[in-house]
Amino acid sequence: MKVAALYDIHGNLPALEAVVADIRKVGVDRIVVGGDVFPGPMACEVLGYLRALNTPVRFISGNGDRVVLEQRAGHESKEVPEPFREVIRWNAQQLRPEDQQLVAGWPKTIDVDVPGLGPVLFCHATPRNDVEIFTRLTSDERLVPVFQGINATTAICGHTHMQFDRTLGRIRVVNAGSVGMPFQGPGAYWLLLGPDVQLQQTSYDLANAAERIRATAYPQREDFAERSVLHPPTEAAMLELFAKAELKS
């Protein structure tokens, strides 16, 4: 069995379409969507696209999905910085009742037995919550307690939008990167699991994707097209930024 791990799509439908085309070439048996379908310029379209796939899809919730649901219920999350609250409000307005019910049922983590890897835990940020930040540079000493006690040999995470593959004691911890908002160069990043872990990058038509995003009513569509598709921030810049927020929730 092969499993594709798709994290942090953030409503980037063109990137997702390109990844799914690659997934079909390798014959994936299951897709795990690791949180943060929302917010983004085409998030509801992404949700509909994923639900229509013939390949079985399992979802877990990310912090972006959670705060959009909270906004839909009339509670504005204080954890969202003011400049980003308008996109949370906009995405909440797009949610249909049936979508709201579906997203509300997504678990925080799931376990999947992957041949060649054994039990694999999928979480959004860490097994403890959906907002903790760590990177490939975070010390083992700080990270080992975060993953202690999980009943898996491999843990797949996302949230920081940068791929890495590292080992903490007996547990292999892999970040899937981001399909829709990478922090490591243009493209769509994801994982192929079984019988090992393979870091994947899918190229797609960035100019066309930017135009499709600019054609939406998303409040920050120009910024998303420019900074999430055409010219994403560098890994070095994000590593420096995230170092100030490591494992603070």
N, C-alpha and C positions, 0 to 999 in steps of 0.2 A: 504493500500500500504506500502510495506517495501522497504527501500532504503539502499544500501550499499555504504559507502563512502571510497574510496581507494585512498590514498595520497602517494606521494613520493615513487613510485615503483622503480624508478632509474634503469630500465633495469634488474631487478632481476626476470626473468621469473619463476624459480622454486618456489619462494615465492608466486608469483601471482597465479600460478596454484593451489597451496595448498589453498589459500584464496578462489578462485573460487569454489573449491570442497566444502568448508564450506558454501559458499553462496548458492549453489544449494540445500544443505540440509535444509536450513531455508526458501527457497522459496522467494527470493528477486525479486521484480518487476522491479527495476531500479538500475543501478550502476552510481554513479558519481565519475569520476576520477579527483581528485583535484589538478592536476599539478605535474610536474616533473616525467613524463614518462622517460624523458631524463635528464641528461646523464646517461649512465650505460652500462654494458657489453652486454646486449641483448635487448636494447631499441627498436630497429626496430621490433624484434620478439615479444616483449610485445605489441607494437602497433597493429601488425597484429593479435595477439591472442585476444585482446580486441575487435577489429572490427569484428571478426568472431563469437563472442558470440551471442546466441539467445536472451539473456536479453538485453533490450535497454541500451545503454551506452551514457552518456553525459560527455564531457570533459571541463575542464577549463585549462588555461595556467599557468605554474609555471615559476619561474625565470630560472630554468635549461632548460626548453623547449625554452624559449625566447632567451637565449644566444646561444644555438645550432643553432637556426634559423638565428640569426645575423651572426654567423660564416659561415653558409652555403651561406649567401649573401655576404660574403667577408669582414665582419666587426668584428674584434676581440674585444670582450667586455673587457673593462678595469676593470670591477667589479670582474672578475674571477682572483683569485690568480694564479701566474705563475705556481705553481706545478700542477694545475688542467687544464691548458689550453690545454695540449695534449689530454685529454679525450674529451674536447669540440670539438677540431678539428677532432678527430677520429669519434665521433658521427655525426658531420656535414657531413663528407664524406660518411657515411652510408645511409643518407637520400635520398630516391628516390624522383623525382619531385612530384609525387602524394602524398607522405607522407609530403613533405614540404608544399604543398598547404593545406593539411588537418590541420596540426599543426598550420599554420599561421591563420587559421580561428577560433581557439579556443578563446572564450571570457575570460576576466579576472575574472568575477564572473558570477554566475547564481543563480536564485531563484527557489525553488521547494516547493510546498505546500505538506507537509507530514501530513497525518491524525494523530491526537494526539499531534502534535507539532506545526501545523500551518505553516506560511511562514518561510522557512529556507534559509539563505544566505550561499552559498558556495564560499569561496575565498581561495587563496593559502596561503598567509602570513597574511595580514590584508585587510580590505575593501579598504584601501588607495593605496596599492601597493603590489608587489610580493616579497619584500625583507625584510620588517620590521620584527624584531625578538622580540617576547615576550614569556614568559613561565608561568608556574603555580605560580611562585614566583614574577612576575612583579606586582607592586602595582596597586590597583584599581584606585588610583588617576591618574596614568599615562595612564591607559588603557581606562577609560571611554570616553575620547574625541575621541579615535580611532574608537569606535563603535557607537558614537552618530549619529543619523540621518538615520540609516539604517532601512528599512521597513521590519523588520523580528524580530521574537521573539527568534530565535536561529541562531547562526552563527557557521559554521564549517570551521576550518582552518587546516593548516599543517605546512610545511616549517621547523619546528624545530625538527621533528621526535620523539617527545615525547608526549604521550597521557595525556590529563587532561580534566577536566569538571568543569567549574566555572561559576559564575553568576556575571554580571556587571550591577547593577540596574535592568532594566526590561529584559535584554538580556542574554541568556545563551550562553556561548562561549565554544566550545568543540574542542580540537585538536585531529585529527584522528590518530596521530602517523604515522609511516612509514611502508608500506608493505615491502620495499626492503632494507632499510638502517636504522634500528632502533637504537635509542640512549637510550635504556632502557632494554637491555637484548636480547638474541637471539629470533627469531620468526618473524612473520609477523603481524603487528598491523593495525586495521581498525575499522570502526564503522558500527553498524546496527541501522538504524533509523526507527521509527514507531512501536508502538505508542509512545515510549520513545526513549532515546538514550542509547545504550549499547556499552561499550568499549569492543572490541574483540581482542583476540590474537590467531593466528593460528600457531601451531607447524608444522614443516616440516623436511624432511631429510636434515639436514645441511651439512653433509659430502658429500652427493651426489650432492647437490646444489653447494658446493664449487668446486667439480670436474668439473661440467658442466661449471662453470664460468671460471675456469682455462683453459678450452679447447677452449675458445674464443680467438679472436685476440685483445681484449680490452687492451690498453696499461698498465693499472694498475690492471690487472686481479688478480694477487696474493694478492695485498693489499686489493682489494675488497672482495675476498674470505675470507681472514683472518679477516679484521676489520669490514666488513659489514654483514657477514654471521656467521662465527664461533665464533668470539669474539668481538662483537660490544662494543663501549665505554659505560661507565656507565652513568646513568642519572645524578648522582652527579657531575661527571666530566664535562658533557655538560652544566649543569645548571651554574656551576662556569664560564665556558668559555663564555656562552651566556650573562651572567650578564653584561659583559663589552661592549656588543653591543646592548643592549635593545633599541628598537624604534629609531634606527639610520638608515637612508636610504640614 
